[in-house]
């Protein structure tokens, strides 16, 4: 019986490898097709979608009324971080 497993293992391994390789090429192909021929994103970025320079407030920081919470929060500072903390504009 162990000889049968020893003979089937390389075959099973090869089949699994080829299946995963085929799946990887399928997923990559979808990504390349989604980018289009020019390599640009399929939809142009409009000025309404541009978020550069805007501060994002996470929902966890809002109270039940939708206002920024005034509770003390746990923060983490790294030793090489010398910048000033960014406060959202109210």
Secondary structure, 3 states (H helix, E strand, C coil): CHHHHHHHHHHHHHHHHHHHHHHHHHHHHHHHHHHCCCCCCCCCCCCCCCCCCCCCCCHHHECCCCCECCCCCCCCCCCCCCCCCCCCCC
